[in-house]
Amino acid sequence: MTIKTLQRWPALTALALALTAPAAHADDRAALETLRQTTRNLIDALVESGVLSREKADALLKSAEQRAAATVASQPAPQPGTTTTTTANGKPVLRVPYVPESMRNQIRDEVKEEVLAQAKAERWGVPNATPSWVDRIRIEGDMRVRYQQDNASNNNTPALTYLAAEVNNANGISRIPDFAAYRLTSTNLPLPVTDTAADRARERLRLRLGLTAKVSDEIGVGVRLATGNATDRVSTNQTMGQNFNKYQLFVDRAFVRIDPAEWVTIQGGRIPNPWFSSEMTWNENLNFEGFAATFRHVDPIASVAPFLTLGYFPLREASPPSRNSRSLWGAQVGANWEVSARTRVKLGLAYYQYNNLAGRSDNDYTITGTSVPTGSTYGQYEYPVGLRQKGNTVFETNPLLSGALDTAPVWGLAYQFKPLVLTAAAEFTHFAPFNIMLSGEYANNTAFSASNFRSRATFPAYAGVDPGGKRDGYQVKLALGATDVREAHDWQVQATYRYLGSDAVLDAFTDTDLGLGGTNLRGYILGMTYGLYRNSTLAVRYLAAENINSTINGNFPNATFKVNTLQVDLNVRF
């Protein structure tokens, strides 16, 4: 008998054959009886521990004895090393060679491992055993509790100046149009509703709960719920202080992922960010609605692994004749480069194009006295308040209504957006367990053009006007410590500097923390994260930012906005 023949249940059958075969010598009989009792005791132990039922154990033993009998009946002529004799009545007796103790122990261990493996796979003795599809589902999430203090500069341009610029139609161009919001007094005088120099302290909470399911080796689905509100496309924070009112959960992700081959991944629905990028271009909480495909070179021994990602994302459905469609196209080519065992680099060059998003003068209205009759297409070129943050250069698409306080201004983007974005990241583990992570990003809006603005802003008030602003921006970030703070006492410190021109990227989807979000900002972020326990961290960040260009164009070249922020986070992942 060899170990090679003892595989899976044939091994148990071979044991049964040895156990049921008579022995000619007392030593052989004693050894085989010991092996028989060892196997029976093993099976009895499995029954007593609940791994194996008594019925299944008896069935296994009976099956083994039947197979052993069949094997003996079909036994070929004795092989060298075995002898046969006859008893007094002439019946043949097969002499089995001595089985060494080491081989018997190995046989016993192999049988034990195989029985336990099958018991685990078939869930023997497990009450109310869950179906196998449960093993293909993974649930994960995180909970973050944050204290945030925002300190605005006392030298910030007051909101009344923004309101005066809008009412007096001072060029009709702004970079923080929401500071011009107002309410009417009982005497119809407009009063600002914003205080640009006010400090703010708040407690915030973020909950995200996700589920992924592997339908097959090729297809999976994902769903994630998150706190937040229906008007903020980016942030998932919930501000406390709602008189103990309940929070809402929204569908943050809902997508199908297809991996038809190892070298391609296709996603559709509300998907995670498919781009290699930083928060300067795409907020870390942003998810995309649409479709993306990533193609990669698969070679486990290659030091350079190139990739290509393509994406299409609808922003607004067409509703003729009042609204046209809006969309985002993107393509990114890059590579993962393993320079050495302790140095890894990743590069990506992306081109994004927003379609039908730029503003145009709105001619679909007339003024009769104090009323403003509008047509079906009025406002179709608006960059809406629920989408924009601040920083992008915008202009009034209905400038003739300046001073008409019963009609809100309609703001449109002064520039088209077709940014080219270069992203790079490097990780150095030469000083493990302390790693060095360095990353950078540069963005340039290739569609930045004052002449193109004037071709769309056709009202006389914009003739010869240069909206100003900047077309590019960059960010550098240095981090020291653990690559991912997950274990107790792990730590990471980081420093970031960002210079983001007003129209380098669309402000709707960029970071919401530095300078309270948006573009037209320069500033820095200092932070530290410490692992309290496994998957539980405490983080502190200090953010300081100020505007680059004037926040109001035209007659207000020195309008400013500056704010410093402190964030203290307790984050738990599960």
C-alpha positions, 0 to 999 in steps of 0.5 A: 500500500502506498500513499499515492493510492490513498486519495480522497475516499479511496483512501478510506476504502483502502483502510477498510480493506486492510482492516477487514483482511485477516492476518496470518501473524499475531503482530500483523493482526495487532497492527491492523486492529490498532489501525482499525480502532484508530479510524473508528475512534476518529469517526466517532470523535467527529460524530461526538463533536457534531461535525458528522452525524451518526447516520452519515458515519455508519453509511461511510463505514458500510460503504467502505466495507462494501468497497473493500469486499469488492476490492478483495474479490477482484484482487489480482495475483499476489504481488512480490512481497506477499505470500498465500497459504491455505487453511485446514479446510483449503481456503486461501489466506492472503498475507499482508506485509507489515505497515510501518508506524510512520505510514499508518500515522500519515494515512490517519492524518490524510483521512482526517484532513479529507473528512474535515475538508468535506465536512466543512464544505458540506456543512455537516452537523451545522444546524440551519446551515446557510445556503452557498450563495451567502458565501458570495456576498460581502457586506462592508461599511464605515462610520465617521463622526466629525467635529468641524470648525470653519474660521472665515477671515474678517477681511472677506468681501461682504455679501452686500458687495456681491449683491450690489454687483449683481443688482447693478449688473457690474459686468454680470460676472462672478466666481461666488454667485451664491453670495449675492443671494438675498431676501426682500424686506417689507419695503422691498429692499434686498438684504443678503442672506449670507455672512461671508465673515461668519465662523461656523462650528458643527458636528457631522456624521457620515455612514456608508453601508455597502454590499457586493455580490459575486453572481458568477466568476464573470459578473458581480453587483454592488450597492451602497447606501450613504447619508447626505442629502438629495441636493449635494452631489458630492458630500455624504456628511450629515450635520447634527442638530436636527432636533433629534430628527431621523437621517435619510439614506440615499443610494450612493452606488448601484452598479453591475461589474463584468469581467469577461476576461482577466484583461478587461473590466466593464462597469455600468450604473452608479459606479465608483470613480474609475479614474486614477486621480486626486481629490483636486479633480474628483472628490473622494466621495464622488460616484459616477453615473454611466459606463466605464471600461478598463483594459489592462496588460496582464503579465505577472513578471512584467515590471510595467503594466499599462492600462486604458480607461474609457467612460461615458456619463450622462449628466442630464437627459434631453427633454425637447424642446425645453432642455438639451442633454448634457454628458461627460466623456473621458479617456485615460491612459497610464501604467503601473511601474514597479521600478524595484522591489521597494519602489512603485510608480503609477502614472495616468494622463486623462482627457475629459470633455463636458458636452453642452454645459457651457452657458449661453445668452438666454433670449427666450424671455421678454420684459413687460413692466415688472413681469417677465414672460418666459418661453419654454427654453428659458434657463436651459443654459444654467449652471444650477445652484444644486450643482455648482460649488464656487470658483468657476467663472460664471455670467448672467445669461439674462443680464437685462433682468439686473435690478428686477428683484422679483426674478432670480439671475440665471448663471451660466459657465463662462468657459467650456471644460475640456481638461487634460489631467496628468496624475502621478503617484510613487510609493517608497518602502525602503524604510519599512515599516515607515513608507513614503508616499508622494503624489502630484496632479496637474490640470489644464483646461484646453477649452479656456477661451475668452473669444469662445465666451463672447461667441456665446454671451451675445448680449451687448453688455459682454462685448469685448469683455474678458471673463478672466480667471485661470485655466490650470492648477496643480497639487502635490502631496507628501505622506509618511507612515503606514500606507493604509492605517488599519491596525492599532498604533499605525500612523500617517502624517501628510502635507498637501499644497494646492493651487487650483485656478478658477477654471482648470476643472469643473468646481461641481465635482472637486474637493469640498473641504479646502476653502469649503470647496470649489476652485480658485483656491490656493492653500495647504492641508496638514493632517495626521491619522492614528490607529486607535484599534484595528479598523478604528482611527483618529484623524486631525486635519488643518486646512487653510485657503484663500482665493487666487483671482477676484471672486467678483469680476469687473469693478471689484478686482480685489474681492477676497474670500479666505477661510481656515478649517479644523477637522477632527474625525473618529472613523470606524470601518467594518 
